[in-house]
Amino acid sequence: MADLQRHAEEVHDQFSDQLDITVEDVQERLETLVNEYKVPADEARRSVVSTYLDEAGMERDEIGGGGGGGNASVKAAEIDQDEQWVDLRVTVADLWEPRSDAVAQVGLLGDESGTVKFVAFETSDLPLLEEGQSYALGNVVTDEYEGNYSVKLNRTTSITELDETIEVGDDATEVEGALVDIQDGSGLVKRCPEEDCTRVLQNGRCNEHGEVDGEYDLRIKGVLDDGDEVTEVIFDEEATTDLTGIGLEEAIGMAKDALDTEVVVEEMREDVLGRYYRVRGPTFGRYVLANETERLDGPVDAEATLIKARSI
């Protein structure tokens, strides 16, 4: 009950300027969800916040962290909770090309603990970060998708350039082994085009936004086996092209000619399955994200590898 009261006080602080609500009103909503509908406290809080956002006609990035005591200062690689408002002292380790016009910047922020992905949206109207520059970032919000954590810069985020340089620790993992499986959801896929959503569509539907006109992307969700253990690896569009030699436009053309997107992943399987690779990149959840990939002349028994792949 004490936790629900704390949640209620923090949510009240977030909306007290926009809505005529009391702490008791918020706590009553939370208790209904938790006690009657057996919703976990964190999920209940998110539901109540969403309700108040709708009532106030606000976007999520218009609210601050609440709690009255400021945000916790955290290390980049130690973020492990969703929807937490935090402060960071980091260096911009890498910037990527945004895949959506709604995204102003996307890349990696790092400190001595390692790195974390960040996204800043055009609607937040923030100054652009420079690669290699160190910043104090105040009031950023954490996000989680499929066990992978990131941070979002929003219109309430403060950005202060630092004179000192924040060293970026190396949190990369290096694994090698035979690529024994390419999982479902690989090859030519479509992603949800909605702002702040990169979910892969299933039969033209996004789990959150319903039927949408998706945007094409390439990826491989693979499994490396070194003989002792297996590691799940994700190759993004660039890494997939480097691995297979198939670019996005070529993949789209292949699918249109065959009237079937499956031809793309089948061609990829033909070329890379059973080969031996060394992969290096950060770990997000149970996956290693492939930043560097090297094809090896490893001692792979192709027939045994393929038999193993079919059994996964």
ChimeraX attribute file (.defattr): number of C-alpha atoms within 10 A of each C-alpha:
attribute: neighborCount
match mode: 1-to-1
recipient: residues
	/A:1	9
	/A:2	7
	/A:3	10
	/A:4	20
	/A:5	17
	/A:6	14
	/A:7	22
	/A:8	25
	/A:9	19
	/A:10	20
	/A:11	25
	/A:12	24
	/A:13	19
	/A:14	21
	/A:15	20
	/A:16	13
	/A:17	10
	/A:18	13
	/A:19	13
	/A:20	9
	/A:21	14
	/A:22	16
	/A:23	17
	/A:24	13
	/A:25	12
	/A:26	22
	/A:27	22
	/A:28	15
	/A:29	16
	/A:30	26
	/A:31	19
	/A:32	13
	/A:33	19
	/A:34	18
	/A:35	11
	/A:36	9
	/A:37	10
	/A:38	11
	/A:39	16
	/A:40	12
	/A:41	18
	/A:42	16
	/A:43	13
	/A:44	21
	/A:45	23
	/A:46	14
	/A:47	16
	/A:48	19
	/A:49	19
	/A:50	15
	/A:51	12
	/A:52	20
	/A:53	19
	/A:54	12
	/A:55	11
	/A:56	13
	/A:57	10
	/A:58	14
	/A:59	10
	/A:60	13
	/A:61	17
	/A:62	13
	/A:63	19
	/A:64	24
	/A:65	22
	/A:66	17
	/A:67	17
	/A:68	10
	/A:69	7
	/A:70	14
	/A:71	18
	/A:72	14
	/A:73	14
	/A:74	13
	/A:75	19
	/A:76	26
	/A:77	22
	/A:78	12
	/A:79	19
	/A:80	15
	/A:81	15
	/A:82	17
	/A:83	15
	/A:84	18
	/A:85	24
	/A:86	22
	/A:87	21
	/A:88	21
	/A:89	21
	/A:90	28
	/A:91	27
	/A:92	23
	/A:93	21
	/A:94	15
	/A:95	17
	/A:96	9
	/A:97	10
	/A:98	15
	/A:99	14
	/A:100	15
	/A:101	11
	/A:102	15
	/A:103	17
	/A:104	20
	/A:105	21
	/A:106	20
	/A:107	19
	/A:108	21
	/A:109	28
	/A:110	27
	/A:111	23
	/A:112	16
	/A:113	16
	/A:114	21
	/A:115	29
	/A:116	25
	/A:117	22
	/A:118	21
	/A:119	19
	/A:120	26
	/A:121	21
	/A:122	15
	/A:123	13
	/A:124	16
	/A:125	12
	/A:126	18
	/A:127	10
	/A:128	10
	/A:129	19
	/A:130	14
	/A:131	14
	/A:132	18
	/A:133	16
	/A:134	24
	/A:135	23
	/A:136	15
	/A:137	18
	/A:138	21
	/A:139	25
	/A:140	26
	/A:141	23
	/A:142	19
	/A:143	20
	/A:144	15
	/A:145	12
	/A:146	9
	/A:147	13
	/A:148	18
	/A:149	21
	/A:150	23
	/A:151	24
	/A:152	20
	/A:153	23
	/A:154	23
	/A:155	18
	/A:156	17
	/A:157	22
	/A:158	16
	/A:159	17
	/A:160	12
	/A:161	16
	/A:162	14
	/A:163	9
	/A:164	10
	/A:165	15
	/A:166	19
	/A:167	16
	/A:168	19
	/A:169	14
	/A:170	14
	/A:171	16
	/A:172	17
	/A:173	13
	/A:174	15
	/A:175	20
	/A:176	21
	/A:177	25
	/A:178	26
	/A:179	27
	/A:180	28
	/A:181	24
	/A:182	24
	/A:183	15
	/A:184	10
	/A:185	17
	/A:186	22
	/A:187	27
	/A:188	23
	/A:189	22
	/A:190	23
	/A:191	21
	/A:192	25
	/A:193	22
	/A:194	17
	/A:195	13
	/A:196	14
	/A:197	13
	/A:198	17
	/A:199	19
	/A:200	21
	/A:201	23
	/A:202	15
	/A:203	8
	/A:204	15
	/A:205	18
	/A:206	22
	/A:207	12
	/A:208	11
	/A:209	13
	/A:210	12
	/A:211	14
	/A:212	15
	/A:213	15
	/A:214	19
	/A:215	16
	/A:216	16
	/A:217	21
	/A:218	26
	/A:219	20
	/A:220	28
	/A:221	20
	/A:222	20
	/A:223	21
	/A:224	25
	/A:225	22
	/A:226	16
	/A:227	9
	/A:228	6
	/A:229	8
	/A:230	16
	/A:231	16
	/A:232	19
	/A:233	24
	/A:234	22
	/A:235	23
	/A:236	17
	/A:237	18
	/A:238	17
	/A:239	19
	/A:240	23
	/A:241	18
	/A:242	15
	/A:243	19
	/A:244	15
	/A:245	12
	/A:246	19
	/A:247	16
	/A:248	18
	/A:249	12
	/A:250	12
	/A:251	23
	/A:252	18
	/A:253	13
	/A:254	19
	/A:255	16
	/A:256	12
	/A:257	11
	/A:258	11
	/A:259	10
	/A:260	12
	/A:261	18
	/A:262	16
	/A:263	18
	/A:264	22
	/A:265	22
	/A:266	13
	/A:267	15
	/A:268	20
	/A:269	18
	/A:270	10
	/A:271	13
	/A:272	18
	/A:273	20
	/A:274	24
	/A:275	20
	/A:276	23
	/A:277	22
	/A:278	18
	/A:279	22
	/A:280	19
	/A:281	20
	/A:282	19
	/A:283	20
	/A:284	18
	/A:285	14
	/A:286	12
	/A:287	18
	/A:288	23
	/A:289	22
	/A:290	24
	/A:291	15
	/A:292	14
	/A:293	19
	/A:294	13
	/A:295	15
	/A:296	14
	/A:297	9
	/A:298	13
	/A:299	10
	/A:300	16
	/A:301	11
	/A:302	15
	/A:303	10
	/A:304	11
	/A:305	18
	/A:306	15
	/A:307	11
	/A:308	14
	/A:309	18
	/A:310	9
	/A:311	8
	/A:312	10
